[in-house]
Amino acid sequence: MADSDGMVVDKKKIACRLCRAIIAYSGNTSSMTKTNSVNGGKLSEEDTVVDDEVEAQPESKQLTLSAAYKRTAPFLQNSPRYCSLLRATTNFIFHMMQPLSLVDEPAFRNLLQVAEPRFQLPHCTHITTKVLPEAYSGVRMAVEKQLALASKCTITTDLWTSQHQQRSYMSLTVHFIADDFTLQSKCLQTLEVPQDHDAASLKDVLSSMFSDWKITDKVCGGISDNGSNIVNSFTLLNIDHYPCIAHTLQLAVNKGLKVARVQRIIARCKAIVSHFKRSTKETYKLREKQELLKLPQHMLVQDCVTRWGSTLSMLQRLIEQQTAISAVLVEGKDRHLMLEIGDWEVVEMLVELLKPFQQATTVMGAVRYPTLSTVMPLLYKLLTKTLKITQGDSATSKAVKQEIKKDLDDRYHKPAVERIINMATFLDPRYKELPFLDSYSKREIVDMVEEELISLESDSTNQELRTEEVVDDDLDPPVSKKKKGPISKLIGDLFEGQNSSGSSTCKASKELELYRAEQPVKDLDSDPLTWWKSRQSVYPLLCQLVKAVHCFVATSVPSERLFSSSGNIISSSRSRLTPEHADQLIFLFENKA
């Protein structure tokens, strides 16, 4: 007969699951022990399974009642096997965003019973009141340990509403540079906010989150969209607000898409897509034309009002399927929907113009490496290259470029924001030479960085002096100081307070000069933190500053990504989920290993 792994054995043989050897079985374990010793003693009792029919042979060596009971008795709830199965089951529910009530579904319980009859799955109440809080507590402790080691951090936050509960929530994500020079992003909390929330109420919610996670003194900036309620709440908390570059690009592009002729053409494109979406017959005709013209069998894309990226996707798909669409409309009664040649030219112009903005949004939405340092060169490229008006541009193209450029020019001019962006760009070894700035602007940024380094060195020196004073005061009995020699008595006062390694200003200048002399990193797709990690001993002051400025992310995408996961967690089958349990489930899903 065949065992569960496909090995063919008879009633007097067993199969070794470790080495796949066929072993003679005669009622004792000599052969099994020999095989186990050959394999280095790696075979455990659970790995060795004797065929059920073989176990009963010979009849004189049947299992005792005690042994038979042990093979069918349920696992004890404190046994390693039970805990392992329960952890695997609940992790599946938490990480796959399944309803907690799944554990009470007969089909799911039957599945586990077939897989392991000795495992008795607890009911939903036990999962909700004990297992979920314990799992949350364990992951939270790990996140708290990481946060405790971070000197500075930034936050991203956003608001969203659960359609199934009609409740508004505020999420908080924190970003910091770990000791191993990796950018860490952790979802900390999701709290319910009042339906009529204003800046004051949001400030209270954020303050509560900061206090709960002990990061009040560590937050050095907040990133969000340009919503006035969140921006004002940051102001009330004395936190500098940094606009999300993705949202900034969206606002600018939307200004360009509001040009009169562009609006009319996009409206006609929407009408074409709606025509095929509404009619199954027309969709079938389009599929036939795609096959006849050997075009990709793609559906048309409907745009979303709040996302300009979906408008770009719609236009790209229309260009791809232009001949098939035209063929269907010409043969039918809806020729009025067809775009004119000039309209198609505008569509093609918009696609080419908006592609760089889409790529920028994708790149800047990353959370595994610093992105704020890329904002300055990105904006320079968009403003001076992508949006540059050329002689071959049509009137519509010029109008769109002017509207987008005008909106982008008004962003990122707040002094505190400019200061961090400038330092982040200079402290990125890929962009350190700042080729897109004039010499005066470069000098200003270098001076700014030097001021920060001098301040860091001064703080470090004062901390060391305070530590030495504490150590001296705590010494018992006190250690007698070395007596001054004749030379020390004569001229020692000239050198009191001298630091053997040079003054703080000298240290800061030396590090800065050495950094400026380094060749810039040519691989623009590399992680700048990897470069800094390899030079911690060379640039101790600069590395402190790097951790403070590179913990800024360029977008609030980390918080916005919670919308999709939160929407799946607080679904129609979880409409009665409490805000506390919603917070725990979102936290576990976002911070899973």
Buried (B, 14 or more C-beta within 10 A) or exposed (E): EEBEEEBEBEEEBBBBBBEEBEBEBEEEEEBBEEBBEEEEEEBEEEEBBBBEEBBEBEEEEEEEEEEEEEEEEEBEEEEEEBEEBBEEBBBEBBEEBBBBBBBBEEEBBEEBEEEEEBBBBBEBEEBBEEBBEEBBEEBBEEBEEBBEEBEBBBBBBBBBEBEBBEBBBBBBBBBBBBEEBBBBBBBBBBBBBEEEBEBEBBBBBBBEBBEEBEBEEBBBBBBBBBBEBBBBBBEBBEBBBBBBBBBBBBBBBBBBBEBEBBEEBBEBBBEBBEBBBEBEEBBEBBBEBBEEEEBEEEEBBBBEEEEBBBBBBBBBBBBBBBEBBBBBBEEBEBEEBBBEEEBBBBBBBBBEBBEBBBEBBEBBBBBEBBBBBBBBBBBBBBBEEBBEEEEEBEEBBEBBBBBBBEBBEEBBEBEEBBBBBBBBBBBBBBBBEBEBBEEEEBEEBBEBBBEBBBBBBEEBBEEEEEEEEEEEEEEEEEEEEEEEEEEEEEEEEEEEEEEEEEBBEEBBBBBBEEBEEEEEBEEEEEBBBEBBBEBBEEBBBBBBBBBBBBBBBBBBBBBBBBBEBBBBBBBEEBEEBEBBBBBBBBBBBBBEE
